[in-house]
Amino acid sequence: MKHSHGILIATGLIVALGSGIALGRLTTPAKPATAAAPAARKPLYYRNPMGLPDTSPVPKKDDMGMDYIPVYADDEASSAPGTVALPPEKIQALGVRTEAVRREALRTGILASGTITVDEASLHVIAPRFDGWVETLQANQTGMAVRRGQPLATVYSPQLLAAQEDYRVADAALRQLQGGDAASVQSMRRLRDAAKRRLRNWDISEAQLEHIAHLPPGNLTITAPASGVIVDKPVVQGTRFVAGDTLLRLADLSTVWVIANVPATQISQVRLGQPASFATPALPGQTFAGKVGFLQPTLDAATRSLAVRVELKNPDGRLRPGLFGNVTLAGDDGTRVLAIPRSALIDSGERQIVLVEVATGRFSPRPVVIGQRNGERIEVLDGLREGERVVVAGNFLIDSESNLRGALSAMAPPADVAPAAHDRREHALPVQPAADAPKASPHAGHAPPAPDPHAGHDMSGHDMSGMEH
């Protein structure tokens, strides 16, 4: 009796517990359904990491072990022509660096090589206009410094002797006729002036004419026309010369020229009167200031440069002709302009572009118009905005991949058929039989029955008693 009573109590507890659980489920508010997780993007295909026209429907590696890069539908839709997307690991492997475009004042000074030469305007040539001989050569050393009016050489000439005698006779007669007949005085004066004019035509100065009377007949002392240095002495004492032969060449080195070779790409920055300076390793720590005095009208075809002449004062003679050094042509500090590093520019001759980072890991080529160059900085006239980031290292590798992007896009399958184009076996359609083709047998594909090994044998002559069972 007690046992059946316990069973009833246990059964009641179980029923009560089940009712409570059911009631709790009915009264507990249902939890809201969670939003479905966004589906992961599925690559359309995978392209070669080196830009080769090779794609794959599944992930793979190239011959160098580099992973193929996935291409997604939104990448193809949002990319500008030539835009290259690189994963972070490849950006690090290529050493890609970017720099922001900024405004700055470019110093447009020009640095060019230059050589000291003689001021051609200060060159003097001693070349008598009559025949004769060099009696005495006082300036007998090349490089000898002389002063204006200093005797250089004494020459003898029969032509000079005749003209000298005509002048002496006419001058002496004129002195004797002073106060006499006016007609005779006038006639003798004309003879004297004619002899003097003949001597003057031979480039004999008034001072030399005054000293002719104190020299032996036919002799003439040639003096220095200016202070300078003997730069050429083709004769020696006793040499015979004819009219026009060079006896000595004299140069005034108080002013010298520097001929600087400016590249053709920078000649627009050169002007007359532009301040310039010259420095040479031969005179360390010294700088010589001057101005641009002349621009050659033609370019040197061999060096593609323009010869620019700078005039320098040389009072102490430290600047010697033939000295080599550097010429700095001062430029304008000017206004602030957009500038980029020289390494950011890709100049092929036909185009000038930079690679702009349009998004993280995404680079787009953009044509630009450049202006002046200054060392490692280049002015940008059009094509960029301040603050944009341009590639300054690794840009040639990215540019090569960008050039292949157009061909790669043309060779890659469209987004809606890309998987089918790469794996036709998975989506192959069944081939419909032709109308006149014979129908297949219902037993096609079944193996024929094995032939009887005793077929064709005559069993009548054999003992079959052992085969009854």
C-alpha positions as CSV (number, residue, x, y, z in Angstrom):
1,M,0.0,0.0,0.0
2,K,2.8,2.4,0.9
3,H,4.6,1.4,-2.3
4,S,1.7,2.4,-4.6
5,H,1.3,5.6,-2.6
6,G,4.9,6.6,-3.4
7,I,4.5,5.9,-7.0
8,L,1.5,8.2,-7.2
9,I,3.4,11.0,-5.4
10,A,6.4,10.7,-7.8
11,T,4.1,10.7,-10.8
12,G,2.5,13.9,-9.5
13,L,5.8,15.7,-9.1
14,I,6.8,14.7,-12.6
15,V,3.6,16.1,-14.1
16,A,3.9,19.3,-12.1
17,L,7.5,19.8,-13.3
18,G,6.6,19.3,-16.9
19,S,3.7,21.8,-16.6
20,G,6.1,24.4,-15.1
21,I,8.6,24.0,-18.0
22,A,5.8,24.3,-20.6
23,L,4.4,27.4,-18.9
24,G,7.8,29.0,-18.7
25,R,8.4,28.5,-22.5
26,L,5.0,30.1,-23.2
27,T,5.6,33.1,-20.9
28,T,9.3,33.7,-21.8
29,P,9.6,36.3,-24.7
30,A,11.2,34.9,-27.9
31,K,14.7,36.2,-28.7
32,P,15.0,38.3,-31.8
33,A,16.5,36.5,-34.8
34,T,20.1,37.5,-35.4
35,A,21.0,39.1,-38.7
36,A,22.6,36.8,-41.2
37,A,26.4,37.3,-41.4
38,P,27.4,39.0,-44.6
39,A,28.6,36.6,-47.2
40,A,32.3,36.6,-47.8
41,R,33.5,38.1,-51.1
42,K,34.3,35.5,-53.7
43,P,37.1,36.2,-56.1
44,L,36.3,36.3,-59.8
45,Y,39.7,34.9,-60.6
46,Y,43.4,35.1,-59.6
47,R,45.9,37.1,-61.7
48,N,49.7,36.8,-62.0
49,P,51.5,38.8,-59.3
50,M,54.1,40.0,-61.8
51,G,51.6,41.4,-64.2
52,L,51.9,38.6,-66.8
53,P,48.8,37.8,-68.9
54,D,48.0,34.6,-66.9
55,T,45.0,34.0,-64.7
56,S,43.7,31.1,-62.6
57,P,40.2,30.2,-61.3
58,V,41.8,28.8,-58.1
59,P,44.5,30.1,-55.8
60,K,48.0,29.1,-57.0
61,K,51.6,30.3,-57.0
62,D,53.9,31.4,-59.8
63,D,57.3,29.9,-60.6
64,M,59.0,32.1,-58.0
65,G,56.5,31.0,-55.2
66,M,54.5,34.3,-55.2
67,D,50.8,33.9,-54.6
68,Y,48.4,34.9,-57.3
69,I,46.4,38.1,-56.5
70,P,42.6,37.7,-56.2
71,V,40.4,39.9,-58.3
72,Y,36.9,40.8,-57.1
73,A,33.9,42.2,-58.9
74,D,34.0,45.5,-57.0
75,D,37.7,45.9,-57.7
76,E,37.1,45.7,-61.4
77,A,34.2,48.1,-61.2
78,S,35.8,50.8,-59.1
79,S,39.4,50.7,-60.5
80,A,40.4,53.5,-62.9
81,P,42.3,52.5,-66.1
82,G,45.8,51.4,-65.2
83,T,45.1,51.3,-61.4
84,V,47.2,48.7,-59.6
85,A,46.2,47.1,-56.3
86,L,49.0,45.6,-54.3
87,P,48.7,43.6,-51.1
88,P,50.7,44.8,-48.1
89,E,53.3,42.1,-48.3
90,K,54.1,43.0,-51.9
91,I,54.3,46.7,-51.1
92,Q,56.9,45.8,-48.5
93,A,58.7,43.5,-50.8
94,L,59.0,46.2,-53.6
95,G,60.1,48.8,-51.1
96,V,57.3,51.2,-52.1
97,R,57.4,54.6,-50.4
98,T,55.1,57.6,-50.8
99,E,55.4,61.3,-50.1
100,A,52.8,64.1,-49.9
101,V,52.8,66.8,-52.6
102,R,53.5,70.1,-50.9
103,R,54.1,73.7,-51.7
104,E,57.6,75.2,-51.3
105,A,59.8,77.9,-52.7
106,L,62.2,76.4,-55.2
107,R,65.6,77.9,-55.5
108,T,66.2,78.0,-59.3
109,G,69.9,78.5,-59.2
110,I,72.0,76.6,-61.8
111,L,75.3,74.8,-61.1
112,A,77.5,74.3,-64.2
113,S,81.1,73.6,-65.0
114,G,83.2,76.5,-66.3
115,T,86.7,77.3,-67.5
116,I,88.7,80.5,-67.1
117,T,89.6,82.1,-70.5
118,V,91.3,85.3,-71.6
119,D,89.1,88.3,-72.1
120,E,89.1,88.5,-75.9
121,A,88.4,92.2,-75.7
122,S,91.7,92.8,-74.0
123,L,93.9,90.9,-76.5
124,H,96.5,92.9,-78.4
125,V,98.6,91.6,-81.3
126,I,101.9,93.2,-82.4
127,A,101.9,92.8,-86.2
128,P,103.9,95.5,-88.1
129,R,102.4,96.7,-91.4
130,F,105.7,96.8,-93.2
131,D,108.5,94.3,-93.9
132,G,111.6,94.2,-91.8
133,W,113.8,92.4,-89.2
134,V,113.7,92.1,-85.4
135,E,116.8,94.0,-84.3
136,T,116.2,93.7,-80.5
137,L,113.5,91.7,-78.6
138,Q,113.0,93.0,-75.1
139,A,109.8,90.9,-74.4
140,N,111.6,87.6,-74.9
141,Q,109.6,85.4,-72.5
142,T,106.1,84.0,-72.7
143,G,104.2,84.9,-69.6
144,M,106.2,88.1,-69.0
145,A,104.2,90.9,-67.5
146,V,104.6,94.3,-69.2
147,R,103.3,97.8,-68.6
148,R,101.7,100.2,-71.0
149,G,104.3,102.0,-73.0
150,Q,107.1,99.6,-72.1
151,P,109.4,98.7,-75.1
152,L,108.8,95.3,-76.5
153,A,111.0,95.1,-79.6
154,T,113.2,97.3,-81.9
155,V,112.8,96.6,-85.7
156,Y,114.6,97.7,-88.8
157,S,112.8,98.2,-92.2
158,P,114.0,99.6,-95.5
159,Q,110.4,100.8,-96.2
160,L,110.4,102.5,-92.9
161,L,113.8,104.1,-93.7
162,A,112.4,105.6,-96.9
163,A,109.3,107.0,-95.3
164,Q,111.3,108.2,-92.3
165,E,113.7,110.1,-94.6
166,D,110.8,111.7,-96.5
167,Y,109.3,112.9,-93.3
168,R,112.6,114.3,-91.9
169,V,113.5,116.1,-95.1
170,A,110.0,117.7,-95.4
171,D,109.9,118.6,-91.8
172,A,113.4,120.2,-91.9
173,A,112.6,122.2,-95.1
174,L,109.3,123.4,-93.6
175,R,111.3,124.8,-90.6
176,Q,113.7,126.7,-92.9
177,L,110.8,128.2,-94.9
178,Q,109.1,129.6,-91.9
179,G,108.5,133.4,-92.6
180,G,109.2,133.0,-96.3
181,D,106.9,132.7,-99.3
182,A,103.5,131.5,-98.3
183,A,103.0,129.3,-101.4
184,S,106.3,127.5,-100.7
185,V,105.5,127.0,-97.1
186,Q,102.1,125.5,-98.0
187,S,103.6,123.2,-100.5
188,M,106.3,121.9,-98.1
189,R,103.7,121.4,-95.4
190,R,101.6,119.2,-97.7
191,L,104.7,117.1,-98.4
192,R,105.5,116.7,-94.7
193,D,101.9,115.8,-93.9
194,A,101.9,113.2,-96.7
195,A,105.0,111.5,-95.3
196,K,103.6,111.7,-91.8
197,R,100.3,110.2,-92.9
198,R,102.2,107.3,-94.5
199,L,103.9,106.6,-91.2
200,R,100.6,106.8,-89.3
201,N,99.1,104.3,-91.8
202,W,101.7,101.9,-90.6
203,D,100.3,102.2,-87.1
204,I,103.1,104.4,-85.8
205,S,101.9,106.6,-82.9
206,E,102.7,110.3,-82.4
207,A,105.0,109.4,-79.5
208,Q,107.0,107.1,-81.8
209,L,107.2,109.8,-84.5
210,E,108.7,112.1,-81.9
211,H,111.4,109.6,-81.1
212,I,112.3,108.7,-84.7
213,A,114.8,111.6,-84.9
214,H,116.7,110.0,-81.9
215,L,117.0,106.5,-83.5
216,P,119.2,105.2,-86.2
217,P,117.6,105.6,-89.7
218,G,115.2,102.8,-90.4
219,N,114.7,101.7,-86.8
220,L,111.5,101.8,-84.8
221,T,110.8,100.8,-81.2
222,I,107.5,99.0,-80.7
223,T,105.9,99.6,-77.2
224,A,103.2,97.8,-75.3
225,P,99.7,99.2,-76.2
226,A,98.4,98.2,-72.7
227,S,99.5,96.5,-69.5
228,G,99.2,92.8,-69.6
229,V,101.0,89.4,-70.1
230,I,102.8,88.1,-73.1
231,V,100.7,85.0,-74.1
232,D,102.4,84.3,-77.4
233,K,105.9,84.9,-78.8
234,P,106.3,83.3,-82.2
235,V,109.5,85.2,-83.1
236,V,113.1,85.5,-81.7
237,Q,115.6,88.2,-82.1
238,G,116.9,88.5,-85.7
239,T,113.7,87.1,-87.2
240,R,112.7,88.5,-90.6
241,F,109.0,89.3,-91.0
242,V,106.7,90.6,-93.6
243,A,103.8,93.0,-93.3
244,G,101.0,91.4,-91.2
245,D,103.2,88.8,-89.4
246,T,102.5,88.4,-85.6
247,L,105.5,89.3,-83.5
248,L,103.9,89.2,-80.1
249,R,100.4,88.6,-78.5
250,L,99.6,90.5,-75.4
251,A,96.6,89.9,-73.0
252,D,95.2,92.0,-70.2
253,L,94.3,89.7,-67.3
254,S,92.8,92.3,-65.0
255,T,89.5,91.0,-66.3
256,V,88.9,87.3,-67.3
257,W,86.0,85.3,-68.7
258,V,84.4,82.1,-67.4
259,I,82.7,80.0,-70.0
260,A,80.0,77.9,-68.3
261,N,78.2,75.1,-70.1
262,V,74.5,75.2,-69.1
263,P,72.4,72.2,-70.1
264,A,69.8,72.9,-72.8
265,T,66.9,72.0,-70.3
266,Q,67.9,75.0,-68.1
267,I,68.7,77.8,-70.6
268,S,65.3,79.4,-69.9
269,Q,66.6,80.3,-66.4
270,V,69.6,82.2,-67.8
271,R,69.5,85.9,-68.5
272,L,72.0,88.8,-69.2
273,G,73.2,90.5,-66.1
274,Q,72.3,87.6,-63.9
275,P,74.6,87.4,-60.8
276,A,77.1,84.5,-60.8
277,S,79.9,83.2,-58.8
278,F,83.0,81.0,-59.5
279,A,84.8,78.6,-57.2
280,T,87.6,76.2,-58.0
281,P,89.4,73.5,-56.0
282,A,92.7,75.2,-56.9
283,L,91.7,78.1,-54.7
284,P,89.8,76.5,-51.8
285,G,87.6,78.7,-49.7
286,Q,87.6,81.5,-52.3
287,T,84.6,82.6,-54.4
288,F,84.7,85.2,-57.2
289,A,81.6,87.2,-58.0
290,G,80.6,88.3,-61.5
291,K,77.7,88.7,-63.9
292,V,76.5,87.0,-67.1
293,G,77.8,89.1,-70.0
294,F,76.9,87.1,-73.0
295,L,74.9,84.1,-74.2
296,Q,76.0,82.2,-77.2
297,P,73.3,82.3,-80.0
298,T,73.7,78.6,-80.8
299,L,73.9,75.3,-78.8
300,D,76.9,73.0,-78.8
301,A,75.6,70.0,-80.8
302,A,78.1,67.6,-79.1
303,T,77.2,68.4,-75.5
304,R,73.7,69.8,-76.0
305,S,74.6,72.8,-73.8
306,L,74.7,76.6,-74.1
307,A,78.0,78.5,-73.5
308,V,77.4,81.3,-71.0
309,R,80.1,83.9,-70.5
310,V,80.6,85.4,-67.0
311,E,82.9,88.3,-66.5
312,L,85.1,88.3,-63.4
313,K,87.5,91.0,-62.0
314,N,91.0,89.7,-61.5
315,P,93.2,92.5,-60.1
316,D,95.8,90.2,-58.4
317,G,96.0,87.7,-61.3
318,R,94.9,84.7,-59.2
319,L,92.4,83.6,-61.9
320,R,94.6,82.1,-64.5
321,P,93.4,81.1,-68.0
322,G,92.6,77.4,-68.2
323,L,91.6,77.1,-64.6
324,F,88.6,74.8,-64.1
325,G,85.8,75.1,-61.6
326,N,82.1,75.4,-60.9
327,V,79.9,78.4,-61.8
328,T,76.7,79.1,-59.8
329,L,74.1,81.2,-61.5
330,A,71.8,82.8,-59.0
331,G,68.1,82.1,-59.3
332,D,64.9,83.7,-58.0
333,D,63.6,82.2,-54.7
334,G,60.2,83.1,-56.2
335,T,56.8,82.1,-55.0
336,R,55.8,78.8,-53.4
337,V,54.9,76.2,-56.0
338,L,53.7,72.6,-55.9
339,A,56.8,70.4,-55.9
340,I,57.6,66.7,-55.9
341,P,60.8,64.7,-55.6
342,R,62.7,64.0,-58.8
343,S,62.4,60.2,-58.1
344,A,58.6,60.5,-58.3
345,L,58.6,61.5,-62.0
346,I,58.5,58.8,-64.6
347,D,59.6,60.5,-67.9
348,S,59.7,58.3,-71.0
349,G,60.2,61.1,-73.4
350,E,56.6,60.7,-74.7
351,R,54.9,61.0,-71.4
352,Q,55.5,62.4,-67.9
353,I,53.5,60.6,-65.2
354,V,53.5,60.1,-61.4
355,L,51.8,57.3,-59.5
356,V,49.2,58.6,-57.0
357,E,48.1,56.5,-54.0
358,V,44.3,56.8,-54.4
359,A,43.6,54.3,-51.6
360,T,45.5,52.1,-49.3
361,G,47.5,49.7,-51.5
362,R,45.9,51.1,-54.7
363,F,48.0,53.2,-57.1
364,S,46.9,55.1,-60.2
365,P,49.1,56.6,-62.9
366,R,48.4,60.3,-63.6
367,P,50.0,62.5,-66.3
368,V,51.5,65.8,-65.1
369,V,52.9,69.0,-66.5
370,I,56.2,69.9,-64.9
371,G,58.0,73.2,-64.7
372,Q,61.4,74.2,-63.3
373,R,63.8,71.7,-61.8
374,N,66.0,72.4,-58.8
375,G,68.3,69.6,-57.6
376,E,66.0,66.9,-56.3
377,R,62.8,68.8,-56.5
378,I,60.5,69.4,-59.6
379,E,57.8,72.0,-60.0
380,V,54.3,70.6,-61.0
381,L,52.2,72.9,-63.1
382,D,49.2,70.7,-63.6
383,G,48.0,67.2,-62.7
384,L,48.4,67.1,-58.9
385,R,46.8,68.7,-55.8
386,E,48.5,69.6,-52.6
387,G,48.3,66.8,-50.0
388,E,48.1,63.9,-52.5
389,R,50.6,61.2,-52.0
390,V,52.9,60.1,-54.8
391,V,55.1,57.1,-55.0
392,V,58.8,58.1,-54.7
393,A,60.4,54.6,-54.5
394,G,59.4,51.4,-56.4
395,N,57.4,53.4,-58.9
396,F,59.0,51.9,-62.0
397,L,58.0,48.4,-60.9
398,I,54.4,49.6,-60.3
399,D,54.4,51.4,-63.6
400,S,55.4,48.3,-65.5
401,E,52.5,46.4,-63.9
402,S,50.1,49.3,-64.7
403,N,51.1,49.2,-68.3
404,L,50.2,45.6,-68.5
405,R,46.9,46.2,-66.7
406,G,45.1,47.2,-69.8
407,A,46.2,44.1,-71.7
408,L,45.5,42.0,-68.7
409,S,41.9,43.4,-68.3
410,A,41.3,42.6,-72.0
411,M,42.5,39.1,-71.6
412,A,40.7,38.4,-68.3
413,P,37.1,36.9,-68.5
414,P,34.1,39.1,-67.7
415,A,32.8,39.1,-64.1
416,D,29.6,37.2,-64.9
417,V,31.2,34.3,-66.8
418,A,34.7,34.3,-65.3
419,P,34.3,30.9,-63.4
420,A,32.8,29.2,-66.4
421,A,35.5,30.4,-68.7
422,H,38.2,28.8,-66.6
423,D,36.5,25.5,-65.8
424,R,34.2,24.4,-68.6
425,R,34.1,20.8,-67.5
426,E,32.0,21.6,-64.4
427,H,29.3,23.5,-66.5
428,A,29.3,21.4,-69.7
429,L,25.9,21.2,-71.3
430,P,24.6,17.7,-72.5
431,V,24.9,17.1,-76.2
432,Q,21.6,16.5,-77.9
433,P,21.6,13.6,-80.4
434,A,20.9,14.4,-84.0
435,A,17.5,13.6,-85.4
436,D,18.7,10.9,-87.9
437,A,21.2,9.3,-85.4
438,P,20.4,5.7,-84.6
439,K,18.9,5.1,-81.2
440,A,21.0,3.5,-78.6
441,S,20.4,0.0,-77.6
442,P,18.7,-0.5,-74.2
443,H,21.4,-2.9,-73.3
444,A,24.2,-0.5,-74.2
445,G,26.8,-0.4,-71.5
446,H,26.2,-4.0,-70.3
447,A,29.0,-6.5,-70.8
448,P,28.2,-9.4,-73.2
449,P,27.9,-12.9,-71.7
450,A,31.1,-14.9,-71.4
451,P,31.5,-17.5,-74.2
452,D,31.1,-21.2,-73.4
453,P,34.6,-22.8,-73.1
454,H,33.2,-26.1,-74.6
455,A,31.5,-24.5,-77.5
456,G,32.4,-26.1,-80.8
457,H,33.8,-29.3,-79.3
458,D,32.3,-32.8,-80.3
459,M,31.5,-34.6,-77.0
460,S,30.2,-37.8,-78.6
461,G,33.5,-39.6,-78.4
462,H,34.2,-38.7,-74.8
463,D,33.3,-40.7,-71.7
464,M,30.6,-38.7,-69.9
465,S,30.1,-41.1,-67.1
466,G,32.1,-39.1,-64.7
467,M,30.1,-35.9,-65.4
468,E,26.7,-37.1,-64.4
469,H,27.0,-35.6,-61.0
